[in-house]
């Protein structure tokens, strides 16, 4: 059973006895703690879980320089899926179906940004592609200017929404690691209340953080050199879309193809 964000915050106040066991933080205290918690989660998926995002453009709306850029197919095809740990920069001019990786690693992340501010008229449908996303096989995003970050949990087979977290949301990480965020949040709240964290709490935090990092350490994906991806005869930069096809001219030794670079 998932832990609520509100429970993480209440337990963080309880960690150093900032509130009594039968009391709850005030609305102002909750609002402050929620801001800090969202920052802690944002820091976590770049360091202790997931990897650095790689920007990945989809669509060419509003891209005017240089002429004809991007030179690869800039709309998803039937043989394409979103790379892991990518930030999808949406500049679409039509509705799109985006399929997530069929083999995500535990702790993988992805995000999207509606750069063109137009998915209200060009909705984006994300498919779990053998996994769930927000507990369903697919979700539709149609709020102009929308952005979100997702985290893959192998124990649930689900892409959970990480950001922004709201007070009544389910916390996206397994309950096994609640102490990472409860005590981490307490560490940030305590100085604002002129209180120090107890050594016992710090010991529990280090143990929980070590287990969390061990669970979500990933095989880091490294980009290949362009000379290996865009070999002669690999038409229109298909390697950029996780799809590579060498045509017969390349296999036959002709580096240029029948009509030059294509």
C-alpha positions as CSV (number, residue, x, y, z in Angstrom):
1,X,0.0,0.0,0.0
2,X,1.4,3.4,-1.0
3,X,2.2,6.1,1.6
4,X,0.5,9.4,1.2
5,X,2.6,12.6,0.7
6,X,0.8,14.0,3.7
7,X,2.0,11.1,5.9
8,X,5.6,11.7,4.8
9,X,5.3,15.3,5.9
10,X,3.6,14.6,9.2
11,X,6.2,11.9,10.0
12,X,9.0,14.4,9.2
13,X,7.6,16.8,11.8
14,X,7.3,13.9,14.3
15,X,10.9,12.8,13.7
16,X,12.3,15.5,15.9
17,X,9.1,16.0,17.9
18,X,8.2,19.3,16.2
19,X,4.6,18.2,16.7
20,X,3.0,16.0,19.3
21,X,2.0,12.5,18.3
22,X,-1.7,13.4,18.3
23,X,-1.2,16.7,16.5
24,X,-0.7,17.7,12.9
25,X,1.3,20.5,11.3
26,X,-0.4,23.7,10.5
27,X,-1.4,24.6,6.9
28,X,1.6,27.0,6.6
29,X,4.0,24.3,7.9
30,X,2.5,21.7,5.4
31,X,2.9,24.2,2.5
32,X,6.5,24.9,3.4
33,X,7.3,21.2,3.9
34,X,5.7,20.3,0.5
35,X,7.9,22.8,-1.3
36,X,11.0,21.3,0.3
37,X,9.8,17.7,-0.3
38,X,9.4,18.4,-4.0
39,X,12.9,19.8,-4.1
40,X,14.2,16.7,-2.4
41,X,12.5,14.4,-4.8
42,X,13.8,16.4,-7.8
43,X,17.3,16.1,-6.4
44,X,16.9,12.3,-5.8
45,X,16.1,11.3,-9.4
46,X,19.2,13.0,-10.7
47,X,21.6,11.5,-8.1
48,X,20.3,8.5,-6.2
49,X,17.9,7.2,-8.8
50,X,17.7,7.6,-12.6
51,X,20.2,9.4,-14.6
52,X,20.8,12.8,-16.1
53,X,18.1,13.7,-18.6
54,X,18.9,13.9,-22.3
55,X,16.8,16.3,-24.2
56,X,14.9,14.6,-27.0
57,X,12.9,16.7,-29.6
58,X,9.6,15.5,-31.0
59,X,8.0,17.6,-33.7
60,X,9.4,20.7,-35.4
61,X,6.7,23.3,-34.8
62,X,8.4,26.7,-34.2
63,X,11.8,25.4,-35.2
64,X,12.9,27.7,-38.1
65,X,16.7,27.7,-38.0
66,X,18.6,26.2,-39.7
67,X,16.4,25.5,-42.7
68,X,15.2,21.9,-42.8
69,X,16.4,21.0,-39.3
70,X,16.0,18.5,-37.7
71,X,17.1,16.3,-40.6
72,X,15.8,13.1,-39.1
73,X,12.2,12.0,-38.9
74,X,10.8,14.3,-36.3
75,X,7.5,12.5,-35.6
76,X,7.3,9.1,-33.9
77,X,7.0,6.1,-36.3
78,X,5.6,2.6,-35.7
79,X,9.1,1.3,-34.9
80,X,10.0,4.0,-32.3
81,X,9.9,4.2,-28.6
82,X,11.0,6.9,-26.1
83,X,14.6,6.4,-24.9
84,X,15.0,5.9,-21.1
85,X,16.0,8.9,-19.0
86,X,15.0,11.4,-21.7
87,X,13.3,14.7,-21.5
88,X,10.8,14.9,-24.4
89,X,10.7,18.4,-25.8
90,X,7.2,18.6,-27.5
91,X,6.9,20.9,-30.5
92,X,4.2,18.9,-32.2
93,X,1.7,20.1,-34.8
94,X,-0.6,17.1,-34.6
95,X,-1.8,14.6,-32.0
96,X,0.9,12.0,-31.2
97,X,1.1,8.5,-29.7
98,X,4.3,8.0,-27.7
99,X,5.3,4.5,-26.6
100,X,7.6,4.1,-23.6
101,X,10.5,1.7,-23.5
102,X,9.4,-2.0,-23.4
103,X,12.4,-2.8,-21.2
104,X,12.7,0.0,-18.5
105,X,15.1,-0.4,-15.7
106,X,14.0,-0.1,-12.1
107,X,14.4,3.6,-11.3
108,X,14.4,4.8,-14.9
109,X,12.9,8.3,-15.4
110,X,11.4,10.3,-18.3
111,X,9.8,13.7,-18.5
112,X,8.0,15.8,-21.1
113,X,7.6,19.5,-21.6
114,X,5.0,21.0,-23.9
115,X,7.4,23.6,-25.4
116,X,5.0,24.7,-28.1
117,X,2.2,25.2,-25.6
118,X,-0.3,23.5,-27.8
119,X,-1.1,19.9,-26.6
120,X,-4.6,21.1,-25.7
121,X,-5.3,21.0,-29.5
122,X,-2.7,18.3,-30.2
123,X,-3.0,15.8,-27.3
124,X,-0.3,13.4,-26.5
125,X,-1.1,9.8,-25.6
126,X,1.6,8.0,-23.6
127,X,1.5,4.2,-23.7
128,X,3.1,2.0,-21.1
129,X,4.1,-0.4,-23.8
130,X,3.9,-3.5,-21.6
131,X,4.0,-1.6,-18.4
132,X,1.5,0.8,-16.6
133,X,1.7,4.6,-16.5
134,X,-0.2,6.3,-13.6
135,X,-1.8,2.9,-13.0
136,X,-3.3,2.6,-16.5
137,X,-2.1,1.2,-19.8
138,X,-2.1,4.7,-21.3
139,X,-2.7,8.3,-20.3
140,X,-3.7,11.3,-22.4
141,X,-2.1,14.7,-21.8
142,X,-3.9,17.7,-23.1
143,X,-3.1,20.7,-20.9
144,X,-1.3,23.5,-22.8
145,X,2.2,24.1,-21.4
146,X,2.1,20.9,-19.3
147,X,5.2,19.3,-17.9
148,X,5.7,16.2,-15.7
149,X,8.4,13.7,-14.6
150,X,7.9,10.0,-14.2
151,X,9.8,7.3,-12.3
152,X,9.6,3.6,-13.1
153,X,9.0,1.1,-10.3
154,X,9.6,-2.5,-11.2
155,X,7.9,-3.8,-8.1
156,X,4.6,-2.4,-9.4
157,X,5.3,-2.4,-13.2
158,X,4.2,1.3,-13.2
159,X,5.5,4.7,-14.3
160,X,4.7,6.8,-11.2
161,X,4.4,10.6,-11.5
162,X,7.1,12.3,-9.5
163,X,6.6,15.9,-10.1
164,X,4.9,18.0,-9.0
165,X,3.7,16.1,-5.9
166,X,0.5,17.3,-4.2
167,X,-0.4,16.8,-0.6
168,X,-3.0,14.0,-1.2
169,X,-0.9,12.2,-3.8
170,X,0.4,8.7,-3.3
171,X,4.2,8.9,-2.7
172,X,5.9,7.5,-5.8
173,X,8.6,5.5,-4.1
174,X,8.0,2.2,-2.3
175,X,7.2,2.4,1.5
176,X,10.5,0.5,2.1
177,X,12.2,3.8,1.5
178,X,9.9,6.2,3.3
179,X,12.7,7.0,5.9
180,X,14.9,8.4,3.1
181,X,12.4,11.2,2.6
182,X,10.9,11.5,6.1
183,X,14.3,12.0,7.7
184,X,15.6,13.9,4.7
185,X,12.8,16.3,5.1
186,X,13.3,16.5,8.8
187,X,17.0,17.4,8.2
188,X,15.8,20.4,6.2
189,X,13.0,21.4,8.5
190,X,14.9,21.2,11.8
191,X,17.2,24.2,11.3
192,X,14.1,26.4,10.7
193,X,12.9,25.3,14.1
194,X,16.3,25.6,15.8
195,X,16.5,21.8,16.5
196,X,19.2,19.3,15.6
197,X,18.6,15.8,14.3
198,X,19.2,13.0,16.7
199,X,22.2,10.7,16.0
200,X,19.8,7.7,15.9
201,X,17.8,9.4,13.1
202,X,20.9,10.2,11.1
203,X,22.1,6.5,11.4
204,X,18.6,5.4,10.1
205,X,18.8,7.9,7.3
206,X,22.2,6.7,6.1
207,X,21.1,3.1,6.1
208,X,17.9,3.8,4.2
209,X,19.7,6.0,1.7
210,X,22.3,3.3,1.0
211,X,19.5,0.7,0.4
212,X,17.6,3.2,-1.9
213,X,20.7,3.8,-4.0
214,X,21.5,0.1,-4.2
215,X,18.0,-0.6,-5.5
216,X,17.9,2.1,-8.1
217,X,21.5,2.2,-9.4
218,X,21.2,1.8,-13.2
219,X,23.2,0.8,-16.2
220,X,24.0,4.2,-17.5
221,X,23.2,4.6,-21.2
222,X,26.0,6.3,-23.1
223,X,25.4,8.0,-26.5
224,X,27.3,6.6,-29.4
225,X,29.5,8.7,-31.6
226,X,27.6,10.2,-34.5
227,X,30.1,8.4,-36.9
228,X,28.8,5.1,-35.6
229,X,25.1,6.0,-35.5
230,X,24.9,7.9,-38.8
231,X,26.8,5.5,-41.0
232,X,26.5,5.9,-44.8
233,X,23.2,4.3,-46.0
234,X,21.5,4.7,-42.6
235,X,18.7,6.8,-44.0
236,X,17.6,10.1,-42.5
237,X,19.3,9.7,-39.1
238,X,17.0,6.8,-38.0
239,X,19.5,6.0,-35.2
240,X,18.2,9.0,-33.4
241,X,14.8,7.3,-33.1
242,X,16.1,4.0,-31.7
243,X,15.6,2.6,-35.2
244,X,18.5,1.8,-37.6
245,X,18.3,0.4,-41.1
246,X,21.2,-0.1,-43.4
247,X,20.1,-0.2,-47.0
248,X,21.5,-2.5,-49.7
249,X,23.7,0.2,-51.1
250,X,25.6,0.5,-47.9
251,X,25.8,-3.3,-47.5
252,X,27.1,-3.5,-51.1
253,X,29.9,-1.0,-50.4
254,X,28.5,2.2,-51.8
255,X,28.9,4.9,-49.1
256,X,26.6,7.4,-50.8
257,X,23.5,5.5,-52.0
258,X,21.8,5.9,-55.3
259,X,20.9,9.5,-54.9
260,X,23.6,10.9,-52.6
261,X,23.2,11.4,-48.9
262,X,19.7,10.6,-47.8
